[in-house]
Structure formats: structure tokens, C-alpha cells
């Protein structure tokens, strides 16, 4: 089996791991493996922006946007410049 070395681990963190291992009656290595397995099995947390706050910011900007093109062309430009990988639901 592979080995892993952790460097620059804060003392408080190591102590918390030792305490958890003792509480769960595991060795330190078993506790770390258990915690890593649990973290990797957990579904990723997807954070979503606060929609009401975003709409409020858009409303505040409304009428202040200066563009030399029509709205449809400007929207197309913005969508094309977005980070790839995001789905845009218009």
C-alpha cells in the first residue's frame, strides 16, 4: 500500500486528529483514512449565489450600462465571454 507524509501540519490539527482517533477507538492512521474516505464519498457542496442579492445588484446597475450595441448583441457577447463549463439557462 502507498504511504503519505503530511508536512507543516498545525499542532492543534494533529491534536484534534489524535483526540478523534482515541474517541473512535482507532489508530491515528485509521482515523485519517476514515475521514478521507468519508470526505471523498460525500457529495460535493455546490454553493449558489444569493439570488435576491444578485437581482438587487442588477437592478441597481440598470440604466447605467453604456453600450454601443443593441441588447441582444451585448447579451451574446457576455455569454461568449463566460467561463467555459457553466451552463447558461436563459
Backbone bond lengths (Angstrom), bond angles and torsions (degrees), N, CA, C in turn:
res aa  C-N    CA-C-N  psi(-1)  N-CA   C-N-CA  omega(-1)  CA-C   N-CA-C  phi
1 X - - - 1.456 - - 1.518 109.91 -
2 X 1.316 114.89 154.38 1.460 121.06 -178.78 1.525 110.93 -76.27
3 X 1.322 114.56 158.98 1.456 121.41 176.72 1.520 108.71 -117.83
4 X 1.324 114.95 159.16 1.455 121.18 -179.69 1.516 108.06 -140.51
5 X 1.323 116.74 133.23 1.456 121.87 176.79 1.521 108.49 -113.45
6 X 1.315 116.09 130.44 1.468 120.79 177.27 1.524 108.07 -104.34
7 X 1.316 115.67 129.76 1.464 121.07 179.55 1.522 109.01 -111.33
8 X 1.313 115.25 153.85 1.469 122.84 175.99 1.525 112.63 58.49
9 X 1.314 116.41 35.05 1.456 121.40 177.72 1.531 108.66 -76.79
10 X 1.316 118.46 122.41 1.471 119.79 179.98 1.535 110.70 -59.92
11 X 1.327 115.68 142.57 1.461 121.37 -178.40 1.526 111.76 -56.71
12 X 1.340 117.15 -39.40 1.461 120.71 -178.94 1.531 110.99 -64.80
13 X 1.319 115.77 -36.40 1.452 121.09 179.70 1.522 110.51 -67.45
14 X 1.321 115.76 -44.75 1.463 120.17 177.72 1.525 110.66 -61.39
15 X 1.317 116.96 -41.92 1.461 119.79 179.46 1.520 111.18 -64.82
16 X 1.335 117.05 -38.98 1.465 120.45 177.88 1.528 110.22 -63.80
17 X 1.326 117.59 -39.51 1.460 121.10 176.17 1.521 111.38 -63.97
18 X 1.327 116.57 -43.15 1.471 120.52 178.63 1.531 110.89 -63.15
19 X 1.328 116.10 -42.09 1.468 120.04 178.86 1.530 110.89 -62.81
20 X 1.347 116.60 -43.10 1.461 120.78 179.61 1.527 110.44 -64.64
21 X 1.322 117.16 -40.37 1.465 121.06 179.24 1.526 110.31 -63.18
22 X 1.311 116.34 -43.54 1.471 119.85 179.56 1.534 110.49 -65.32
23 X 1.317 115.84 -43.76 1.464 120.88 -179.46 1.537 110.94 -61.83
24 X 1.350 116.38 -38.33 1.460 121.51 -178.39 1.527 113.12 -91.72
25 X 1.326 115.51 4.32 1.474 122.42 179.81 1.526 111.93 55.14
26 X 1.338 114.22 48.90 1.464 121.52 176.58 1.517 108.56 -125.45
27 X 1.319 115.06 161.10 1.462 118.27 170.19 1.525 107.42 -73.02
28 X 1.304 116.40 165.55 1.458 120.31 178.95 1.535 109.65 -59.85
29 X 1.310 117.53 -43.40 1.461 121.54 179.21 1.524 110.95 -62.78
30 X 1.329 117.17 -45.30 1.466 120.32 179.11 1.524 111.39 -61.67
31 X 1.333 116.63 -38.98 1.466 120.55 179.75 1.521 110.92 -65.54
32 X 1.317 117.16 -43.19 1.470 120.80 -179.75 1.524 109.77 -64.49
33 X 1.339 117.23 -43.88 1.469 120.17 177.93 1.525 110.27 -61.95
34 X 1.327 116.97 -43.31 1.466 121.32 178.19 1.538 110.90 -58.72
35 X 1.314 117.14 -46.60 1.463 120.81 -178.95 1.530 111.66 -66.40
36 X 1.320 117.25 -39.75 1.464 120.27 177.69 1.524 111.31 -65.15
37 X 1.323 116.90 -43.13 1.471 119.98 177.79 1.530 110.92 -60.92
38 X 1.323 116.51 -44.33 1.463 120.38 -179.98 1.527 110.91 -63.10
39 X 1.324 116.81 -41.37 1.466 120.38 -179.67 1.522 111.42 -66.84
40 X 1.326 116.85 -37.92 1.456 119.96 -178.09 1.525 112.21 -76.68
41 X 1.312 117.87 -24.86 1.468 121.77 178.35 1.525 111.99 -81.25
42 X 1.316 116.80 -26.25 1.471 121.10 -176.66 1.528 109.61 -66.32
43 X 1.321 116.62 140.41 1.468 118.44 177.67 1.524 109.53 -64.98
44 X 1.326 117.05 144.34 1.462 119.06 -179.78 1.524 110.95 -63.57
45 X 1.302 115.61 142.10 1.460 120.37 178.01 1.518 108.59 -85.41
46 X 1.302 115.26 122.22 1.457 120.48 179.04 1.515 107.70 -104.03
47 X 1.307 115.14 117.64 1.455 118.39 179.04 1.519 108.93 -92.70
48 X 1.275 114.95 136.69 1.455 120.74 179.50 1.529 107.95 -113.77
49 X 1.320 116.10 141.56 1.454 118.06 178.74 1.522 110.78 -65.51
50 X 1.299 115.50 154.52 1.456 121.78 176.67 1.529 107.66 -68.48
51 X 1.314 116.38 106.71 1.463 121.97 -174.20 1.522 111.87 -59.69
52 X 1.330 117.46 -43.75 1.469 119.88 -178.82 1.524 110.92 -62.02
53 X 1.335 116.46 -40.85 1.469 119.96 179.77 1.526 110.38 -66.48
54 X 1.332 116.96 -39.94 1.462 120.64 179.39 1.525 110.76 -64.39
55 X 1.311 116.86 -44.90 1.472 120.43 178.78 1.525 109.95 -62.09
56 X 1.320 117.21 -40.18 1.468 120.35 178.67 1.534 110.88 -61.72
57 X 1.342 116.68 -40.48 1.469 119.60 178.27 1.524 110.88 -66.26
58 X 1.346 116.76 -39.83 1.461 119.67 177.66 1.520 110.85 -63.45
59 X 1.324 117.15 -41.72 1.468 120.25 -179.98 1.531 111.03 -64.62
60 X 1.334 115.16 -35.73 1.461 119.05 178.66 1.534 110.23 -65.54
61 X 1.317 116.66 -35.74 1.465 121.01 179.37 1.528 112.90 -79.92
62 X 1.321 117.02 -18.79 1.466 120.61 -175.88 1.521 110.59 -55.01
63 X 1.312 115.42 132.95 1.456 120.86 178.95 1.514 113.31 86.68
64 X 1.320 118.20 -9.63 1.460 121.23 -179.56 1.528 112.18 -100.50
65 X 1.331 116.09 -10.53 1.453 121.11 -177.01 1.528 108.79 -75.73
66 X 1.307 116.58 124.17 1.457 121.42 177.91 1.519 108.04 -108.31
67 X 1.311 117.06 123.50 1.453 121.85 -178.71 1.517 109.42 -141.12
68 X 1.331 115.01 149.64 1.463 119.70 178.58 1.523 112.03 -94.72
69 X 1.346 116.58 8.18 1.464 120.51 179.92 1.525 109.87 -127.60
70 X 1.326 114.81 169.56 1.467 119.02 178.65 1.535 109.72 -74.72
71 X 1.321 116.47 167.30 1.460 122.08 -175.41 1.518 114.02 -60.51
72 X 1.325 117.96 -40.73 1.465 120.98 -178.65 1.530 111.20 -64.11
73 X 1.331 116.39 -42.08 1.468 120.24 178.92 1.518 110.20 -67.00
74 X 1.307 116.91 -41.51 1.469 120.63 179.52 1.523 110.45 -64.11
75 X 1.329 117.64 -43.00 1.468 121.32 177.99 1.521 110.27 -60.79
76 X 1.329 116.91 -41.92 1.469 121.09 179.05 1.524 110.20 -61.74
77 X 1.320 117.28 -43.40 1.477 121.05 178.18 1.523 111.43 -60.38
78 X 1.318 116.25 -44.92 1.470 120.70 -179.04 1.522 110.31 -62.22
79 X 1.322 117.38 -45.92 1.467 121.35 -179.18 1.527 110.41 -63.03
80 X 1.330 117.39 -40.62 1.466 120.69 179.90 1.526 112.11 -65.98
81 X 1.319 118.05 -28.22 1.466 122.14 -178.31 1.523 113.23 -86.27
82 X 1.318 116.86 -8.15 1.470 120.12 -178.81 1.510 110.42 -65.37
83 X 1.308 115.93 157.51 1.450 122.48 176.51 1.521 109.49 -60.34
84 X 1.307 116.67 130.86 1.461 120.62 178.99 1.525 109.44 -65.49
85 X 1.317 116.68 148.34 1.454 121.12 179.26 1.517 112.98 105.41
86 X 1.308 116.54 -22.98 1.461 119.79 177.25 1.507 109.40 -83.76
87 X 1.304 115.55 141.98 1.455 119.53 173.97 1.518 108.00 -91.64
88 X 1.312 116.06 135.35 1.449 121.22 179.16 1.515 107.82 -109.94
89 X 1.313 116.66 117.07 1.450 121.05 179.96 1.521 108.42 -106.92
90 X 1.314 114.95 102.75 1.463 119.29 -179.04 1.487 108.03 -98.53
